[in-house]
Amino acid sequence: MKPAAFDYHAPADAAEAVALLSGLGEDAKIIAGGQSLVPMLALRLAVPEHLVDLRRADGLRGIERRDGVLRIGACTTQAMIERSAEVARDVPLLARATPLIGHFQIRNRGTIGGSLAHADAAAEYPAVALALGARIQARSPRGERTVPADRFFTGMWTTELAEDELLTAVDFPVRDGRAGFAIEEFARRGGDFAIAGAAVAVELDGDDRVRRCGIGLFGLGSTPLRAAAAEASVTGAAVAGIDADEVGRAAVAESGSVPADLHASADHRRHVGAVVVTRAWRRAVQEAAHA
Ligand SMILES: Cc1cc2nc3c(=O)[nH]c(=O)nc-3n(C[C@H](O)[C@H](O)[C@H](O)COP(=O)(O)OP(=O)(O)OC[C@H]3O[C@@H](n4cnc5c(N)ncnc54)[C@H](O)[C@@H]3O)c2cc1C
């Protein structure tokens, strides 16, 4: 099938993009890398009258260290993130997650802003944003605002963004000290969306107690999930006394309605989910202990 006809707009910058969104209303849709939207257009699951293409918009691409965060512009491609020495050094969890996304052809076009705005429950970046406590920058005719990742994903493929709001950048905190990070997932084939996955970020204090823990889950609900109760259960505890299998079980117990489809039953996903959390927890703790 071919997409339905639409008018094409190529704004020069974020201000023009926001003005277009506001003027065109609900008939307009942003396109960034097109790796999620184009299949939806082709299947006519999305039939916008106007496409606002961010590809030529100035100021939405790039990676910059500022005030303890690494700011990544919304239109920065997954491939740019994969190749970035700054990301590898300052936000290693994001660097490790990126090669797990699809295939290199997809990462050459797909953007971080598109991944977060699309809010696929099985995608890697939303879970990484949750585990790291990222902050999402958005711009609309009402001004700019910051949305913490744990308030950003509001439902199936839906986010806190209003129709006339543009995701402009994402701030990832740069953690130093005794920090460790790991992402684990299970997919039937390399490049497929994961059946279940987990991103874990852990910080230890000088006495080997957990100072901070972030656990993001993907493939285990209708939205990207943060395992807040499992995080709370380990925070402040001596790491030697924490049962890694129990962390996995506790994290998955929080996912209310686990999806079932032709790839996996809900029970299988729960089982795989607990295993990947346990593995990611162990690797993150090991890295933090040796940092
Ligand atoms: C075969 C295949 C396999 C894939 N496998 C994976 C995988 O394993 N893991 C994974 O995470 N992803 C996977 N993807 C999806 C891929 O990562 C997409 O690139 C990503 O989900 C969307 O990014 P995009 O820039 O292409 O966004 P687009 O497709 O252009 O847009 C997606 C949505 O986000 C909105 N949007 C885009 N940018 C903005 C913005 N700045 N502000 C507000 N709204 C915005 C659009 O309006 C649209 O609704 C796969 C895709 C394909 C085709």
The ligand as a MOL file (V3000), in Angstrom:
LIG
                    3D

  0  0  0     0  0            999 V3000
M  V30 BEGIN CTAB
M  V30 COUNTS 53 58 0 0 0
M  V30 BEGIN ATOM
M  V30 1 C 12.6560 -3.0780 10.8310 0
M  V30 2 C 12.7010 -2.1480 12.0110 0
M  V30 3 C 13.2250 -2.6110 13.2050 0
M  V30 4 C 13.2750 -1.7760 14.3160 0
M  V30 5 N 13.7910 -2.2700 15.4760 0
M  V30 6 C 13.8380 -1.4690 16.5640 0
M  V30 7 C 14.3620 -1.9490 17.8040 0
M  V30 8 O 14.8170 -3.1000 17.9220 0
M  V30 9 N 14.3610 -1.0980 18.8550 0
M  V30 10 C 13.8770 0.1860 18.7660 0
M  V30 11 O 13.8950 0.9220 19.7460 0
M  V30 12 N 13.3780 0.6660 17.6030 0
M  V30 13 C 13.3580 -0.1150 16.5110 0
M  V30 14 N 12.8350 0.3740 15.3430 0
M  V30 15 C 12.2710 1.7570 15.3370 0
M  V30 16 C 13.3850 2.7970 15.1070 0
M  V30 17 O 14.2420 2.8620 16.2240 0
M  V30 18 C 12.8250 4.2160 14.8590 0
M  V30 19 O 13.8810 4.9270 14.3540 0
M  V30 20 C 12.3100 4.9930 16.0480 0
M  V30 21 O 11.3180 4.2920 16.7540 0
M  V30 22 C 11.6290 6.2930 15.5960 0
M  V30 23 O 12.5700 7.2480 15.2640 0
M  V30 24 P 12.4180 8.0860 13.9420 0
M  V30 25 O 13.3760 9.2220 14.0490 0
M  V30 26 O 12.5430 7.1930 12.7810 0
M  V30 27 O 10.9320 8.6780 14.1110 0
M  V30 28 P 9.7490 8.8100 13.0620 0
M  V30 29 O 9.4040 7.4750 12.5070 0
M  V30 30 O 10.0350 9.8970 12.0830 0
M  V30 31 O 8.5920 9.3050 14.0400 0
M  V30 32 C 8.0600 8.4410 15.0190 0
M  V30 33 C 6.9960 9.1930 15.8310 0
M  V30 34 O 7.5970 10.1820 16.6500 0
M  V30 35 C 7.1030 11.4910 16.3330 0
M  V30 36 N 8.2770 12.3780 16.4080 0
M  V30 37 C 9.4830 12.1810 15.8170 0
M  V30 38 N 10.3430 13.1380 16.2030 0
M  V30 39 C 9.6650 13.9540 17.0490 0
M  V30 40 C 10.0290 15.1340 17.7840 0
M  V30 41 N 11.2750 15.6660 17.7320 0
M  V30 42 N 9.0830 15.7150 18.5480 0
M  V30 43 C 7.8240 15.1820 18.6380 0
M  V30 44 N 7.4220 14.0730 17.9660 0
M  V30 45 C 8.3400 13.4700 17.1920 0
M  V30 46 C 6.5060 11.3630 14.9320 0
M  V30 47 O 5.4700 12.3060 14.7240 0
M  V30 48 C 5.9870 9.9460 14.9610 0
M  V30 49 O 4.7300 9.9080 15.6130 0
M  V30 50 C 12.7910 -0.4350 14.2160 0
M  V30 51 C 12.2780 0.0430 13.0040 0
M  V30 52 C 12.2220 -0.7990 11.9100 0
M  V30 53 C 11.6720 -0.2660 10.6160 0
M  V30 END ATOM
M  V30 BEGIN BOND
M  V30 1 1 1 2
M  V30 2 1 2 3
M  V30 3 2 2 52
M  V30 4 2 3 4
M  V30 5 1 4 5
M  V30 6 1 4 50
M  V30 7 2 5 6
M  V30 8 1 6 7
M  V30 9 1 6 13
M  V30 10 2 7 8
M  V30 11 1 7 9
M  V30 12 1 9 10
M  V30 13 2 10 11
M  V30 14 1 10 12
M  V30 15 2 12 13
M  V30 16 1 13 14
M  V30 17 1 14 15
M  V30 18 1 14 50
M  V30 19 1 15 16
M  V30 20 1 16 17
M  V30 21 1 16 18
M  V30 22 1 18 19
M  V30 23 1 18 20
M  V30 24 1 20 21
M  V30 25 1 20 22
M  V30 26 1 22 23
M  V30 27 1 23 24
M  V30 28 2 24 25
M  V30 29 1 24 26
M  V30 30 1 24 27
M  V30 31 1 27 28
M  V30 32 2 28 29
M  V30 33 1 28 30
M  V30 34 1 28 31
M  V30 35 1 31 32
M  V30 36 1 32 33
M  V30 37 1 33 34
M  V30 38 1 33 48
M  V30 39 1 34 35
M  V30 40 1 35 36
M  V30 41 1 35 46
M  V30 42 1 36 37
M  V30 43 1 36 45
M  V30 44 2 37 38
M  V30 45 1 38 39
M  V30 46 1 39 40
M  V30 47 2 39 45
M  V30 48 1 40 41
M  V30 49 2 40 42
M  V30 50 1 42 43
M  V30 51 2 43 44
M  V30 52 1 44 45
M  V30 53 1 46 47
M  V30 54 1 46 48
M  V30 55 1 48 49
M  V30 56 2 50 51
M  V30 57 1 51 52
M  V30 58 1 52 53
M  V30 END BOND
M  V30 END CTAB
M  END
